[in-house]
Amino acid sequence: MSNNIIYQRDLLYPTDNIIEPGSIHMEMLNPDKKGKIPVIIENRTSHSPIDYMERIIKTLQSEVFDRINIRIVENVHLYISLKGSKDLKKKYDNKKFLRVVLKENQVEYKGKDEIDE
């Protein structure tokens, strides 16, 4: 199965500074073998997506996934691209992506070299 982009969009999300919103580019890929939708987010501003992940997920849910009746927690594998993020790459052993793992009320991150199929 190939990781073809089926939808992409730039989104703004709130940060701690009201006049300086965060910005991400999201790419939705074909569903994987387990029926989950891989979504890659790439940071467009100086804000770390890790610091604002809950806000980013809320924005993705309301702006994209609510329109197609999909719940991120149940049906999406979310990844952060580490391209251009030297600090995060170093922290996660030079991996290409961080897999965002949603567990109950907490978010965990796992370094990955590839998108799971």
Summary of the structure (lengths in Angstrom):
residues: 117
radius of gyration: 13.6
end to end distance: 7.0
largest distance: 42.0
contacts: 319
relative contact order: 0.18
helix: 22%
strand: 38%
